Amino acid sequence: MKFGLPLLIGLLLADYVLIKKVKIEADFFTTDKLGNSYVVKAHEMFKYQPNANLEYQFSNLSYGNITFVDASNPLKILVFYKDFSRIVFLDNTLSENQSPITLQDMGLEQSSIVCSSYDNGLWLYDPVNFGLYRFDQELQMQLEIKNVNQLTREIIQPNFMVEAGEWIYLNDPEKGIFVFDLFGTFFKQVPIKGLFAFQVFGEEIYYYQHNQLNSYHIRKMAENSYSLPEHGCKAVRSEKDRLMLLKDKGLSIYQVK
């Protein structure tokens, strides 16, 4: 999967049309492949449609603040509560569609980061044992990488991970992005530092840094930069023909022509 041609051309030509600015304070946000945005503030999450209209809202005070959201599957959205070692899955209406996962029951209550995997699976990273684990939808362990540091030859402290295509990406803000295949084989270290999140399309990593959107191809090592319609963003994401910019006081959604 790669950026669609309209979006790529639009980014190169900086042809943006503002759809709407939403006034909202947020800790972070993410998006799905349909162009929806999920804005998180403390224990609340708000889903905005591609036209920037608020569609659904979710909150569960029982588990504290939301740590991370993975909406790569918009029909099964992963919500992680690190402080309570809980994972909740939501449907496309932001309703809980199954019992929460308690990481203590899996012996992985120290897991610091999680993300969705193919076939409704799940990845977890345990910083105590430096272990990376993949579970299937029945919570049966399918893969265990016992000591990531031995493979990378680096003592890493990842703060974010995402599965895309044939790869799983672990991000360490101090040392870069570490790429593994889905069988646990270490592929390479990408020398992009200072990140807290990014997107992957095909084998290209897209990330916001220095007031611009940048891309890096993990095989070709080719780099590109794209101008944006606004500066001073907290985070930037793109889906289909939409560009989403999160700032201190709101979310801006643009159409890319």
Backbone as JSON, one array per atom type, in Angstrom:
{
  "sequence": "MKFGLPLLIGLLLADYVLIKKVKIEADFFTTDKLGNSYVVKAHEMFKYQPNANLEYQFSNLSYGNITFVDASNPLKILVFYKDFSRIVFLDNTLSENQSPITLQDMGLEQSSIVCSSYDNGLWLYDPVNFGLYRFDQELQMQLEIKNVNQLTREIIQPNFMVEAGEWIYLNDPEKGIFVFDLFGTFFKQVPIKGLFAFQVFGEEIYYYQHNQLNSYHIRKMAENSYSLPEHGCKAVRSEKDRLMLLKDKGLSIYQVK",
  "N": [[0.84, -1.2, 0.0], [0.56, 2.19, -0.88], [0.93, 5.78, -0.83], [-1.88, 7.28, -2.32], [-2.17, 8.37, -5.74], [-3.38, 11.0, -6.13], [-2.98, 12.15, -3.56], [-0.16, 12.06, -3.28], [0.67, 13.69, -5.43], [-0.58, 16.05, -4.66], [0.75, 16.62, -2.25], [3.31, 17.09, -3.2], [2.89, 19.35, -4.77], [1.79, 21.02, -2.97], [-0.99, 21.61, -2.77], [-3.58, 22.4, -1.09], [-6.81, 22.21, 0.38], [-8.71, 23.65, 2.79], [-10.86, 21.89, 4.88], [-12.08, 21.95, 7.42], [-11.59, 23.43, 10.66], [-11.26, 22.1, 13.79], [-12.0, 22.92, 17.05], [-10.31, 21.75, 19.69], [-8.65, 20.36, 22.47], [-5.92, 18.18, 22.77], [-4.14, 15.17, 23.64], [-2.94, 13.37, 21.91], [-3.36, 12.02, 18.57], [-4.79, 9.77, 16.12], [-5.34, 8.06, 12.98], [-7.49, 6.39, 10.55], [-7.61, 4.12, 7.7], [-9.78, 4.9, 6.24], [-9.98, 7.56, 6.44], [-10.87, 8.71, 8.76], [-10.49, 10.46, 11.9], [-9.07, 10.12, 15.13], [-9.19, 11.52, 18.12], [-7.52, 12.04, 21.13], [-7.91, 12.82, 24.52], [-6.82, 12.65, 27.67], [-8.88, 10.45, 29.31], [-10.72, 10.29, 27.31], [-11.96, 9.78, 23.95], [-12.44, 10.97, 20.68], [-14.15, 10.59, 17.66], [-13.72, 11.74, 14.44], [-15.17, 12.34, 11.31], [-14.09, 12.13, 7.8], [-14.98, 14.57, 6.78], [-14.69, 16.2, 8.89], [-16.67, 16.26, 10.8], [-17.94, 15.54, 14.05], [-18.42, 12.24, 15.02], [-18.57, 9.97, 16.81], [-18.08, 9.28, 20.34], [-15.95, 8.18, 22.99], [-15.44, 6.92, 26.27], [-13.97, 5.67, 29.21], [-13.75, 5.58, 32.44], [-12.78, 3.73, 34.18], [-10.27, 2.68, 33.66], [-8.39, 4.68, 33.69], [-6.25, 7.06, 32.04], [-6.0, 7.13, 28.45], [-3.42, 5.54, 26.75], [-2.51, 4.8, 24.21], [-3.63, 4.42, 20.84], [-4.58, 2.27, 18.24], [-5.75, 2.35, 15.14], [-5.6, 0.96, 12.79], [-7.13, -1.14, 11.87], [-10.22, -0.26, 11.24], [-12.56, -1.43, 12.13], [-11.96, -2.77, 14.36], [-10.7, -1.37, 16.78], [-7.83, -0.75, 18.61], [-7.29, 0.06, 21.97], [-5.13, 1.17, 24.37], [-4.34, 0.98, 27.78], [-1.88, 1.8, 29.61], [-1.17, 2.19, 32.36], [-2.94, 0.59, 33.73], [-2.55, -1.82, 32.59], [-4.23, -2.79, 30.52], [-6.09, -3.7, 27.62], [-8.44, -2.56, 25.37], [-10.91, -3.27, 22.92], [-12.58, -1.63, 20.31], [-15.5, -1.16, 18.24], [-16.53, 0.22, 15.04], [-18.21, 2.18, 15.89], [-17.22, 3.09, 18.17], [-17.81, 1.46, 20.33], [-17.39, -0.91, 22.92], [-16.49, -4.12, 21.99], [-15.79, -6.58, 22.92], [-14.6, -8.48, 25.76], [-12.31, -6.75, 27.91], [-8.72, -7.07, 27.58], [-6.58, -8.35, 29.93], [-3.38, -7.79, 30.81], [-1.92, -8.9, 32.85], [-2.95, -11.46, 33.06], [-1.73, -12.67, 30.98], [0.82, -12.76, 31.69], [2.34, -10.58, 31.06], [2.34, -8.03, 32.17], [4.05, -5.89, 32.37], [4.33, -4.8, 29.93], [5.06, -2.18, 27.72], [4.47, -1.0, 25.28], [2.14, -1.54, 22.62], [0.56, -2.94, 19.68], [-1.64, -3.4, 16.86], [-1.95, -6.42, 14.86], [-1.75, -8.45, 11.85], [-4.62, -10.4, 10.77], [-6.27, -9.96, 12.99], [-4.52, -10.09, 15.12], [-1.98, -9.36, 17.66], [0.64, -7.35, 18.92], [3.09, -7.14, 21.53], [5.4, -5.41, 23.59], [7.83, -6.05, 25.99], [9.61, -4.27, 28.23], [11.14, -5.08, 30.39], [12.12, -7.68, 30.05], [13.07, -7.29, 27.55], [11.59, -8.3, 25.47], [9.74, -9.21, 22.54], [6.53, -9.93, 21.46], [4.13, -11.82, 19.63], [0.65, -12.33, 19.39], [-2.19, -14.32, 18.48], [-5.67, -13.89, 17.46], [-6.98, -15.35, 19.35], [-5.49, -15.03, 21.53], [-3.29, -16.66, 21.72], [0.14, -17.31, 21.9], [2.13, -16.66, 19.13], [4.64, -15.94, 18.3], [7.8, -15.34, 19.73], [10.25, -13.12, 20.55], [13.0, -13.22, 22.28], [15.12, -11.6, 23.27], [15.45, -8.61, 22.24], [17.5, -6.74, 22.21], [19.86, -8.19, 21.79], [19.62, -8.89, 19.14], [19.52, -6.44, 17.81], [21.84, -5.31, 18.65], [21.92, -3.12, 20.21], [20.95, -1.29, 23.09], [17.77, -0.78, 23.43], [14.99, 1.43, 23.9], [12.04, 1.38, 23.16], [9.28, 3.47, 22.23], [7.09, 3.34, 20.69], [5.35, 1.34, 18.32], [4.54, -0.24, 15.22], [2.81, -2.32, 12.94], [3.21, -2.93, 9.52], [2.46, -4.01, 6.36], [4.89, -6.32, 5.52], [6.42, -5.96, 7.74], [7.48, -5.13, 11.11], [7.77, -2.31, 13.06], [9.84, -0.8, 15.43], [10.2, 1.96, 17.44], [12.73, 3.95, 18.74], [13.28, 6.91, 20.3], [15.83, 7.95, 20.75], [17.62, 6.42, 19.29], [16.66, 5.61, 16.84], [14.68, 3.9, 14.28], [13.8, 0.54, 14.44], [13.65, -2.22, 12.42], [11.88, -5.18, 11.85], [11.16, -8.37, 10.33], [8.05, -10.23, 9.94], [8.56, -12.64, 11.04], [10.29, -12.27, 13.01], [12.92, -11.7, 12.39], [15.66, -9.55, 12.46], [15.94, -6.69, 10.48], [16.89, -4.0, 9.77], [18.33, -0.9, 11.01], [16.92, 2.22, 11.08], [18.08, 5.44, 10.6], [16.54, 7.64, 11.86], [15.76, 9.96, 14.19], [14.29, 11.12, 17.31], [11.54, 10.82, 17.13], [8.05, 10.26, 17.91], [5.91, 9.05, 16.86], [4.76, 7.67, 13.71], [3.84, 7.05, 10.27], [3.42, 4.3, 7.98], [3.64, 3.54, 4.62], [3.55, 1.17, 2.22], [6.87, 0.55, 1.82], [7.77, 2.85, 2.87], [8.48, 5.25, 5.31], [6.64, 7.74, 6.87], [6.89, 10.82, 8.41], [6.55, 13.52, 10.77], [8.52, 16.32, 11.16], [10.53, 19.1, 12.01], [8.75, 21.06, 11.04], [7.74, 20.01, 8.65], [6.51, 17.43, 6.46], [8.03, 14.34, 6.11], [9.61, 11.69, 4.24], [10.92, 8.34, 4.14], [12.47, 5.73, 2.51], [12.75, 2.37, 3.3], [14.31, 0.45, 2.0], [15.47, 1.58, -0.34], [16.54, 3.82, 0.77], [15.86, 6.35, 0.13], [14.97, 9.78, 0.45], [12.42, 12.23, 1.04], [10.81, 15.44, 1.26], [7.93, 17.34, 2.23], [6.02, 20.25, 1.88], [3.81, 21.93, 4.18], [0.47, 23.16, 4.94], [0.24, 24.51, 7.35], [2.13, 25.55, 10.23], [3.94, 24.64, 13.25], [2.8, 22.31, 14.33], [1.61, 19.63, 16.42], [1.36, 17.02, 15.65], [1.17, 15.17, 12.57], [-0.78, 13.58, 10.11], [-1.78, 11.51, 7.32], [-4.33, 10.32, 5.16], [-5.84, 8.58, 2.5], [-7.24, 11.07, 0.55], [-6.82, 13.05, 2.39], [-5.37, 15.35, 4.7], [-4.27, 15.64, 7.95], [-3.82, 17.81, 10.63], [-2.62, 18.24, 13.81], [-2.79, 20.57, 16.39], [-2.0, 22.69, 19.23], [-4.46, 23.73, 20.06], [-6.39, 22.6, 18.46], [-7.71, 20.6, 15.68], [-6.93, 20.41, 12.31], [-8.3, 19.72, 9.18], [-7.57, 18.9, 5.92], [-8.28, 18.76, 2.42], [-6.5, 17.13, -0.09], [-5.61, 18.01, -3.24]],
  "CA": [[0.0, 0.0, 0.0], [1.32, 3.43, -0.95], [0.1, 6.96, -0.97], [-2.59, 7.37, -3.58], [-1.59, 9.37, -6.65], [-3.83, 12.37, -5.83], [-2.35, 12.66, -2.36], [1.24, 12.28, -3.55], [0.8, 14.89, -6.27], [-0.97, 17.19, -3.85], [1.82, 16.92, -1.32], [4.43, 17.67, -3.94], [2.52, 20.67, -5.27], [1.26, 21.79, -1.83], [-2.32, 22.08, -3.15], [-4.44, 22.0, 0.02], [-8.08, 22.92, 0.57], [-9.14, 23.44, 4.17], [-12.24, 21.42, 5.07], [-12.59, 22.48, 8.68], [-10.75, 23.43, 11.85], [-12.02, 21.69, 14.97], [-11.41, 23.39, 18.3], [-10.23, 20.67, 20.68], [-7.34, 20.11, 23.05], [-5.67, 16.74, 22.67], [-2.83, 14.64, 23.98], [-2.44, 12.81, 20.67], [-4.42, 11.54, 17.7], [-4.41, 8.84, 15.07], [-6.29, 8.04, 11.86], [-7.64, 5.08, 9.92], [-7.45, 4.13, 6.25], [-10.98, 5.49, 5.66], [-9.89, 9.01, 6.56], [-11.39, 9.17, 10.05], [-9.5, 10.88, 12.88], [-9.38, 9.74, 16.51], [-8.49, 12.5, 18.95], [-7.52, 11.55, 22.51], [-7.6, 13.72, 25.62], [-6.95, 11.94, 28.93], [-9.62, 9.19, 29.21], [-11.74, 10.42, 26.28], [-11.57, 9.72, 22.55], [-13.46, 11.53, 19.78], [-13.97, 10.18, 16.27], [-14.16, 12.73, 13.45], [-15.25, 11.84, 9.95], [-13.22, 12.86, 6.87], [-15.46, 15.94, 6.6], [-14.39, 16.87, 10.16], [-17.81, 16.23, 11.72], [-17.83, 14.59, 15.14], [-19.35, 11.12, 14.8], [-18.75, 9.19, 18.04], [-17.22, 9.61, 21.47], [-15.74, 7.04, 23.88], [-14.79, 7.21, 27.54], [-14.09, 4.64, 30.24], [-12.98, 6.07, 33.58], [-12.31, 2.61, 35.0], [-8.89, 2.3, 33.35], [-7.5, 5.84, 33.67], [-6.04, 7.76, 30.76], [-5.64, 6.33, 27.28], [-1.99, 5.66, 26.42], [-2.23, 4.58, 22.79], [-4.74, 3.93, 20.01], [-4.23, 1.75, 16.92], [-6.97, 2.26, 14.33], [-5.27, 0.4, 11.47], [-8.35, -1.85, 11.52], [-11.28, 0.62, 11.75], [-13.64, -2.22, 12.71], [-11.46, -3.32, 15.62], [-9.75, -0.33, 17.2], [-7.13, -1.1, 19.84], [-7.08, 1.15, 22.92], [-4.22, 0.65, 25.39], [-4.22, 1.69, 29.05], [-0.62, 1.28, 30.15], [-1.13, 2.21, 33.82], [-3.77, -0.5, 34.25], [-2.21, -3.03, 31.83], [-5.47, -3.23, 29.88], [-6.35, -3.41, 26.21], [-9.86, -2.59, 25.02], [-11.16, -3.19, 21.48], [-13.81, -0.93, 19.97], [-15.95, -1.26, 16.86], [-16.48, 1.5, 14.31], [-19.05, 3.16, 16.58], [-16.5, 3.29, 19.44], [-18.43, 0.65, 21.37], [-16.58, -2.07, 23.28], [-17.08, -5.29, 21.32], [-15.37, -7.82, 23.56], [-14.07, -8.23, 27.1], [-10.95, -6.19, 27.91], [-7.6, -7.98, 27.77], [-5.78, -8.03, 31.1], [-2.04, -8.27, 30.5], [-1.46, -9.75, 33.95], [-3.35, -12.84, 32.77], [-0.83, -13.18, 29.96], [2.17, -12.69, 32.23], [3.05, -9.49, 30.38], [1.79, -6.79, 32.72], [5.04, -4.83, 32.25], [4.39, -4.34, 28.54], [5.02, -0.72, 27.63], [3.87, -0.61, 24.01], [1.38, -2.58, 21.94], [-0.06, -2.52, 18.42], [-2.4, -4.44, 16.17], [-1.24, -7.23, 13.88], [-2.62, -9.04, 10.83], [-5.58, -11.44, 11.19], [-6.76, -9.61, 14.33], [-3.5, -10.4, 16.1], [-1.55, -8.34, 18.61], [2.05, -7.31, 19.31], [3.4, -6.51, 22.8], [6.82, -5.31, 23.9], [8.11, -6.06, 27.43], [10.93, -3.65, 28.41], [11.89, -5.74, 31.46], [12.82, -8.82, 29.43], [13.43, -6.9, 26.18], [10.93, -9.29, 24.63], [8.7, -8.83, 21.59], [5.64, -11.08, 21.37], [2.94, -11.72, 18.81], [-0.44, -13.21, 19.76], [-3.28, -14.35, 17.52], [-6.92, -13.33, 17.98], [-7.38, -16.15, 20.51], [-4.47, -14.73, 22.54], [-2.27, -17.7, 21.74], [1.4, -16.76, 21.43], [2.59, -17.17, 17.84], [6.05, -15.61, 18.09], [8.47, -14.72, 20.87], [11.64, -12.68, 20.36], [13.32, -13.16, 23.71], [15.99, -10.48, 23.63], [15.57, -7.73, 21.08], [18.78, -6.04, 22.25], [20.89, -9.03, 21.2], [19.47, -8.84, 17.69], [19.82, -5.09, 17.3], [23.14, -4.89, 19.19], [21.67, -1.82, 20.84], [20.0, -1.31, 24.2], [16.74, 0.12, 22.94], [13.85, 1.75, 24.75], [11.03, 1.82, 22.2], [8.09, 4.17, 22.74], [6.02, 3.24, 19.69], [5.57, 0.34, 17.29], [3.44, -0.41, 14.28], [2.99, -3.32, 11.89], [2.77, -2.47, 8.2], [2.92, -4.93, 5.34], [5.67, -7.46, 5.97], [7.39, -5.5, 8.74], [7.1, -4.54, 12.37], [8.68, -1.19, 13.3], [9.98, -0.35, 16.8], [10.82, 3.28, 17.43], [13.44, 4.48, 19.9], [13.56, 8.31, 19.95], [17.25, 8.27, 20.85], [18.48, 5.6, 18.44], [16.09, 5.4, 15.52], [13.61, 2.93, 14.07], [14.33, -0.8, 14.25], [12.7, -2.92, 11.54], [11.92, -6.64, 11.87], [10.11, -8.99, 9.54], [6.99, -10.78, 10.77], [9.05, -13.87, 11.66], [11.19, -11.87, 14.09], [14.28, -11.47, 11.93], [16.01, -8.13, 12.43], [16.28, -6.27, 9.12], [17.8, -2.86, 9.75], [18.11, 0.26, 11.86], [16.72, 3.43, 10.28], [18.66, 6.53, 11.39], [15.66, 8.79, 12.06], [15.66, 10.07, 15.64], [13.44, 12.16, 17.86], [10.14, 10.61, 16.77], [7.14, 9.63, 18.86], [4.95, 8.3, 16.05], [4.93, 7.83, 12.27], [3.02, 6.18, 9.44], [4.15, 3.55, 6.98], [2.91, 3.19, 3.41], [4.48, 0.34, 1.47], [8.11, 0.47, 2.59], [8.17, 4.22, 3.16], [8.1, 5.81, 6.6], [6.27, 9.15, 6.79], [6.97, 11.38, 9.76], [6.54, 14.98, 10.87], [9.68, 16.85, 11.88], [11.03, 20.38, 11.5], [7.66, 21.76, 10.35], [7.43, 19.46, 7.34], [6.28, 15.99, 6.38], [9.19, 13.72, 5.47], [9.49, 10.27, 3.95], [12.19, 7.59, 4.05], [12.25, 4.38, 1.99], [13.65, 1.55, 4.1], [15.24, -0.3, 1.15], [16.21, 2.48, -1.23], [17.09, 4.9, 1.61], [15.53, 7.62, -0.52], [14.28, 10.69, 1.35], [11.7, 13.35, 0.45], [10.14, 16.34, 2.2], [6.75, 17.96, 1.66], [5.58, 21.43, 2.61], [2.5, 21.81, 4.81], [-0.26, 24.44, 4.95], [0.35, 25.15, 8.65], [3.33, 25.2, 11.0], [3.73, 24.53, 14.69], [1.91, 21.19, 14.62], [2.02, 18.59, 17.36], [1.42, 15.76, 14.9], [0.61, 15.24, 11.22], [-1.07, 12.28, 9.5], [-2.49, 11.6, 6.05], [-5.06, 9.14, 4.73], [-6.58, 8.81, 1.26], [-6.97, 12.42, 0.05], [-6.94, 13.94, 3.54], [-4.22, 15.68, 5.51], [-4.76, 16.04, 9.26], [-2.8, 18.5, 11.41], [-3.01, 18.47, 15.21], [-2.09, 21.66, 17.04], [-2.32, 22.79, 20.66], [-5.86, 24.09, 20.32], [-7.36, 22.08, 17.51], [-7.4, 19.69, 14.58], [-7.24, 20.93, 10.98], [-8.42, 18.67, 8.17], [-7.46, 19.45, 4.58], [-8.33, 17.88, 1.26], [-5.32, 17.28, -0.96], [-6.02, 17.88, -4.63]],
  "C": [[0.87, 1.24, 0.0], [0.36, 4.6, -0.95], [-0.61, 6.91, -2.31], [-2.02, 8.48, -4.43], [-2.08, 10.77, -6.37], [-3.15, 12.96, -4.61], [-0.88, 12.96, -2.6], [1.46, 13.54, -4.38], [0.47, 16.13, -5.46], [0.11, 17.6, -2.87], [2.99, 17.59, -2.02], [4.13, 19.1, -4.39], [1.95, 21.57, -4.18], [-0.09, 22.4, -2.16], [-3.32, 21.58, -2.11], [-5.7, 22.86, 0.06], [-8.57, 22.61, 1.98], [-10.6, 23.0, 4.2], [-12.83, 22.03, 6.33], [-11.5, 22.47, 9.73], [-11.64, 23.13, 13.06], [-11.29, 22.18, 16.21], [-11.46, 22.28, 19.34], [-8.8, 20.58, 21.19], [-7.12, 18.61, 23.11], [-4.27, 16.4, 23.15], [-2.16, 14.06, 22.74], [-3.63, 12.43, 19.79], [-3.87, 10.51, 16.74], [-5.51, 8.86, 14.01], [-6.47, 6.61, 11.38], [-7.61, 5.24, 8.4], [-8.66, 4.7, 5.53], [-10.97, 7.01, 5.73], [-10.49, 9.57, 7.83], [-10.24, 9.53, 10.98], [-10.0, 10.53, 14.28], [-8.54, 10.6, 17.44], [-8.65, 12.11, 20.41], [-7.12, 12.66, 23.47], [-7.89, 12.99, 26.92], [-7.69, 10.61, 28.72], [-10.66, 9.21, 28.08], [-11.14, 10.3, 24.87], [-12.75, 10.16, 21.69], [-13.13, 11.1, 18.35], [-14.58, 11.22, 15.34], [-14.13, 12.11, 12.07], [-14.31, 12.62, 9.02], [-13.68, 14.28, 6.58], [-15.35, 16.77, 7.88], [-15.58, 16.95, 11.11], [-17.58, 15.19, 12.81], [-18.87, 13.5, 14.97], [-19.62, 10.35, 16.09], [-17.76, 9.65, 19.1], [-17.13, 8.39, 22.39], [-15.03, 7.5, 25.14], [-15.02, 6.04, 28.48], [-13.17, 5.04, 31.39], [-12.34, 4.96, 34.39], [-10.82, 2.33, 34.83], [-7.94, 3.49, 33.3], [-7.38, 6.44, 32.29], [-5.62, 6.8, 29.66], [-4.19, 6.61, 26.91], [-1.75, 5.64, 24.92], [-3.48, 4.05, 22.11], [-4.19, 3.47, 18.67], [-5.53, 1.53, 16.16], [-6.68, 1.72, 12.94], [-6.38, -0.5, 10.96], [-9.52, -1.04, 12.08], [-12.49, -0.1, 12.32], [-13.25, -2.86, 14.03], [-10.33, -2.42, 16.1], [-9.15, -0.7, 18.56], [-6.91, 0.14, 20.7], [-6.29, 0.58, 24.1], [-4.18, 1.59, 26.59], [-3.0, 1.14, 29.78], [-0.66, 1.17, 31.67], [-1.93, 1.07, 34.44], [-3.52, -1.81, 33.51], [-3.44, -3.65, 31.18], [-5.46, -2.85, 28.41], [-7.84, -3.58, 25.98], [-9.97, -2.51, 23.5], [-12.53, -2.57, 21.25], [-14.19, -1.2, 18.53], [-15.97, 0.12, 16.22], [-17.42, 2.56, 14.89], [-18.44, 3.53, 17.94], [-17.22, 2.63, 20.61], [-17.53, -0.55, 21.65], [-17.25, -3.33, 22.73], [-16.57, -6.62, 21.84], [-14.82, -7.46, 24.94], [-12.66, -7.66, 27.02], [-9.9, -7.29, 28.11], [-6.8, -7.48, 28.97], [-4.4, -8.63, 30.91], [-1.44, -9.11, 31.62], [-1.79, -11.22, 33.68], [-2.44, -13.49, 31.74], [0.61, -13.22, 30.45], [3.0, -11.58, 31.63], [2.56, -8.12, 30.86], [2.77, -5.62, 32.63], [5.13, -4.27, 30.83], [4.18, -2.84, 28.45], [4.4, -0.22, 26.34], [3.19, -1.81, 23.37], [0.97, -2.05, 20.56], [-0.8, -3.69, 17.83], [-1.52, -5.19, 15.18], [-2.25, -7.82, 12.9], [-3.5, -10.14, 11.43], [-6.04, -11.23, 12.63], [-5.8, -10.02, 15.44], [-3.05, -9.18, 16.88], [-0.06, -8.47, 18.88], [2.18, -6.64, 20.68], [4.91, -6.49, 22.98], [6.99, -5.18, 25.4], [9.5, -5.49, 27.66], [11.76, -4.29, 29.52], [12.73, -6.88, 30.9], [13.31, -8.52, 28.03], [12.82, -7.86, 25.17], [9.84, -8.7, 23.76], [7.86, -10.06, 21.31], [4.49, -10.79, 20.42], [1.92, -12.77, 19.23], [-1.5, -13.2, 18.66], [-4.56, -13.85, 18.18], [-7.48, -14.13, 19.17], [-6.41, -15.98, 21.67], [-3.52, -15.9, 22.78], [-0.98, -17.13, 21.17], [1.85, -17.44, 20.15], [4.08, -16.95, 17.62], [6.59, -14.95, 19.34], [9.91, -14.39, 20.48], [12.15, -12.36, 21.75], [14.19, -11.98, 24.11], [16.26, -9.63, 22.4], [16.94, -7.07, 21.04], [19.92, -6.86, 21.65], [20.83, -8.97, 19.67], [19.9, -7.49, 17.12], [21.23, -4.62, 17.67], [23.1, -3.48, 19.74], [20.75, -2.06, 22.03], [18.92, -0.29, 23.86], [15.62, 0.28, 23.96], [12.73, 2.28, 23.85], [9.81, 2.44, 22.89], [6.89, 4.01, 21.83], [6.37, 2.09, 18.76], [4.33, 0.21, 16.42], [3.81, -1.52, 13.3], [2.45, -2.75, 10.59], [3.34, -3.41, 7.15], [3.65, -6.11, 5.94], [6.6, -7.13, 7.12], [6.72, -5.04, 10.02], [8.19, -3.52, 12.72], [8.65, -0.81, 14.78], [10.76, 0.96, 16.8], [11.46, 3.6, 18.78], [13.82, 5.92, 19.57], [15.03, 8.67, 19.95], [18.11, 7.55, 19.82], [17.92, 5.29, 17.07], [15.0, 4.35, 15.49], [14.22, 1.58, 13.72], [13.27, -1.64, 13.54], [12.95, -4.43, 11.59], [10.9, -7.17, 10.86], [9.13, -9.68, 10.48], [7.35, -12.14, 11.37], [10.07, -13.57, 12.76], [12.63, -11.66, 13.68], [14.56, -9.98, 11.85], [16.51, -7.76, 11.04], [17.27, -5.11, 9.11], [17.41, -1.81, 10.78], [18.02, 1.49, 10.97], [17.16, 4.63, 11.1], [17.8, 7.8, 11.45], [15.37, 8.86, 13.56], [14.68, 11.17, 16.04], [11.96, 12.01, 17.56], [9.35, 9.98, 17.92], [6.03, 8.86, 18.15], [5.27, 8.55, 14.59], [3.93, 6.93, 11.58], [3.9, 5.45, 8.46], [3.21, 3.21, 5.83], [3.87, 2.42, 2.51], [5.72, 0.12, 2.31], [8.67, 1.87, 2.85], [7.61, 4.68, 4.5], [7.82, 7.29, 6.41], [6.19, 9.71, 8.2], [7.03, 12.91, 9.7], [7.72, 15.43, 11.72], [10.13, 18.14, 11.19], [10.0, 21.08, 10.6], [7.4, 21.26, 8.93], [7.18, 17.96, 7.46], [7.41, 15.39, 5.57], [8.9, 12.25, 5.2], [10.86, 9.64, 3.8], [11.85, 6.18, 3.6], [13.26, 3.44, 2.63], [14.61, 0.71, 3.26], [16.11, 0.63, 0.32], [16.93, 3.59, -0.48], [16.88, 6.27, 0.97], [14.7, 8.48, 0.44], [13.6, 11.81, 0.56], [11.09, 14.19, 1.56], [9.01, 17.05, 1.48], [6.33, 19.15, 2.52], [4.16, 21.22, 3.13], [1.81, 23.17, 4.85], [-0.2, 25.18, 6.28], [1.63, 24.69, 9.33], [2.97, 25.09, 12.47], [2.79, 23.42, 15.08], [2.5, 20.28, 15.7], [2.2, 17.26, 16.65], [0.75, 15.96, 13.55], [0.39, 13.81, 10.72], [-1.82, 12.51, 8.19], [-3.14, 10.26, 5.73], [-5.87, 9.49, 3.49], [-6.24, 10.2, 0.72], [-7.12, 13.45, 1.16], [-5.58, 14.13, 4.21], [-4.74, 16.23, 6.83], [-3.6, 16.63, 10.07], [-3.33, 18.74, 12.82], [-2.14, 19.56, 15.8], [-2.56, 21.76, 18.49], [-3.81, 22.99, 20.92], [-6.84, 23.52, 19.3], [-6.8, 21.14, 16.47], [-7.83, 20.32, 13.27], [-7.25, 19.77, 9.99], [-8.48, 19.32, 6.79], [-7.72, 18.35, 3.55], [-7.12, 18.19, 0.41], [-5.74, 17.01, -2.39], [-4.83, 17.77, -5.56]]
}
